[in-house]
Amino acid sequence: MNLKQRFSFIFSSLFSVLLATVTLTVYLLFAHFRQDEFSALMAEKAQTTAKLLIEVKEIDYKMQKIIDSNSINKLYKENTQIYNEDYKLIYNSNDTQTVDLTHTDLDQIKKEHRIFKKDEQYDILGLYYTYDCKHYYVVVSAEDTYDNNKLNYLKYLLFGAFIIGTAVVWLLSFSLSKKALQPLDNFRKRIQKITDSNLKVRLSEAKREDEINALAHSFNQMMDRIDNAYNRQKEFTGNASHELRTPVARVAAQIENLIRRPDLDYVIRTNLISIFEDTFQLSEIISSLVALADINSSEHQFSFTRIRLDELVFNVVAGLSKVFPDFKLKFEIENNTGITAEPEIAGDETLLKIALLNLFKNAYIYSDNHALECLIRQGDQGIDLLITNTGAVPKIDDTATLFTAFYRGSNIGNIAGSGIGLSIVKRVLEYHKAHVIYNIIDQNTNQVHLSFYPLKDG
C-alpha cells in the first residue's frame, strides 16, 4: 500500500467511524426522546382516567369505557387497567387486551410510584395513585406504532446517509489524495531518469511554500552537490588516465623493439616478454579507465557511427595476436534475415573495441587450448555475437555477478587480472543499449552472448 492509499484509507476510516458514531448517537437520542414522549402521553392518559373514574362520582365504569373509546388522544391498542390496594382489578377499558400483572409488578409500582417498561408487543406504564386515603394502581398499555414507524424511517434514513456519506468520502479522499500527491509521482518519474551519465535532472519547484516544494528544493541542492563531486572525480579519472596512457604506451613500444633484437640474450628476452605482457595489461586498465571517462562524458554522447562488426572483430583479434602468438580463432557469419546485408551496428568504435578486446582476451586466457569460436548471427531482431571457448567454468549461481567490478570467478587459478574488464564490457554495452550474457553451455564450455539492436536506416 503506497502513501496515497494509506493516507486515504486512514482518513476515510476515521471519517466512517465518526459518521457511524454520529448517526448511532442521533438514532439512540431520538429513540430515547420518543420513549420519554410516549411515556409522558401514557402518564397523562393514566392521570386523566384515574381522576375521572375515582374522583368524579358521576362517572361509572361503563361511562368511562365510552370516554376512553372515543377519546381524541386514544392510543393504538390502548388499554387502561385500575387495581385497588388489594390488587383487585376494578376497571379494564378493553376486555380483549388485558395485560396480566403479578403482585410483584404492582409492588414495584407502589415502591417506585411510576414505572415504564416494554414487553414483546406493548409499552406499559404503571402509576401509583392515591385519593381519599385509598391507593390505586393505574396501568396503561399501548402499542407505539406511529413513533415506531418514525423510528424505523429514521433508522433507514441514517443508514442510507451513512452508506452514501462513507462512499462519497472514500471516493473523494482517494481522488483528492491522488491529486494532492501528484507532485510526488512527478518527482518519482523525474528521479527515475537520473543516471550516472545524466545528473543534470532537477525537480520542478513551485512558488508555493509547502512541504513538497521544500522537499524538491532540498533534493535539488543535494543533486547539485552530488553532480559537483561526481564531476571532480570524473575529471580526475580522465586526466590521470590520459596522462598515464602515453608513457605506458611508450614503454610498451620500447620493450617491443628490444624483444625484436636478434642479439638479445634468451633470459633477458624471456623477462622482457613477461614485462611486455604486464605492460599490455596495465595499458588495458588505463584504456578501460579512459573508456569509463568517455562514457560518462557529456561531449561523448550520441557519437555513434555505422560499424561493421566482423571488421571490428578482426581488428581486435589482430591486436591480440601480436601479444599472444598462439591465439587461434574460428570465425563464422550466419545470416537468418533472408536478405543480403552487412553485419553493421551503430556505436562508438573505440569503446566497442575495448569491450571486445576484454572479452577475447578473457576467452583466450581461460581456455584450455587457446582456441576460440566466434559467430556473428544476423536476425530480424538484431545481431548476436557469440564467443565460445573450452575450459574450466566458474562455480557461481548467478552468472551476472561476473560482470560486477573487481569480482573474479572461481576458475581464475594463477591467472593475473584486475577484475574490472567484464564490468567495463557491461558498461560499454549498456551505453550502446546492447546486452551481454554469460552462459555455461556444457560442463567444460563457456559462452558469452552479445545482442545488438538492428541498425536503423538513416
C-alpha positions, 0 to 999 in steps of 0.5 A: 500500500503506497502513501496515497492509499494509506493516507486515504484509507486512514482518513476515510476510516476515521471519517466512517467511524465518526459518521457511524458514531454520529448517526448511532448517537442521533438514532439512540437520542431520538429513540430515547426522546420518543420513549420519554414522549410516549411515556409522558402521553401514557402518564397523562392518559393514566392521570386523566382516567384515574381522576375521572373514574375515582374522583368524579362520582358521576362517572361509572365504569361503563361511562368511562369505557365510552370516554376512553373509546372515543377519546381524541388522544386514544392510543393504538391498542390502548388499554387502561387497567385500575387495581385497588390496594388489594390488587383487585382489578376494578376497571379494564377499558378493553376486555380483549387486551388485558395485560396480566400483572403479578403482585410483584409488578404492582409492588414495584409500582407502589415502591417506585410510584411510576414505572415504564417498561416494554414487553414483546408487543406493548409499552406499559406504564404503571402509576401509583395513585392515591385519593381519599386515603385509598391507593390505586394502581393505574396501568396503561398499555399501548402499542407505539406504532406511529413513533415506531414507524418514525423510528424505523424511517429514521433508522433507514434514513441514517443508514442510507446517509451513512452508506452514501456519506462513507462512499462519497468520502472514500471516493473523494479522499482517494481522488483528492489524495491522488491529486494532492500527491501528484507532485510526488509521482512527478518527482518519482518519474523525474528521479527515475531518469537520473543516471550516472551519465545524466545528473543534470535532472532537477525537480520542478519547484513551485512558488508555493511554500509547502512541504513538497516544494521544500522537499524538491528544493532540498533534493535539488541542492543535494543533486547539485552537490552530488553532480559537483563531486561526481564531476571532480572525480570524473575529471580526475579519472580522465586526466590521470588516465590520459596522462598515464596512457602515453608513457605506458604506451611508450614503454610498451613500444620500447620493450617491443623493439628490444624483444625484436633484437636478434642479439638479445640474450634468451633470459633477458628476452624471456623477462622482457616478454613477461614485462611486455605482457604486464605492460599490455595489461596495465595499458588495458586498465588505463584504456578501460579507465579512459573508456569509463571517462568517455562514457560518462562524458557529456561531449561523448554522447550520441557519437555513434557511427555505422560499424561493421562488426566482423571488421571490428572483430578482426581488428581486435583479434589482430591486436591480440595476436601480436601479444599472444602468438598462439591465439587461434580463432574460428570465425563464422557469419550466419545470416537468418534475415533472408536478405543480403546485408552487412553485419553493421551496428551503430556505436562508438568504435573505440569503446566497442573495441575495448569491450571486445578486446576484454572479452577475447582476451578473457576467452583466450586466457581461460581456455584450455587450448587457446582456441576460440569460436566466434559467430556473428548471427544476423536476425530480424531482431538484431545481431548476436555475437557469440564467443565460445571457448573450452575450459574450466567454468566458474562455480557461481549461481548467478552468472551476472555477478561476473560482470560486477567490478573487481569480482573474479570467478572461481576458475581464475587459478594463477591467472593475473587480472584486475577484475574490472574488464567484464564490468567495463564490457557491461558498461560499454554495452549498456551505453550502446543499449546492447546486452551481454550474457554469460552462459555455461553451455556444457560442463567444460564450455563457456559462452558469452552472448552479445545482442545488438539492436538492428541498425536503423536506416538513416 
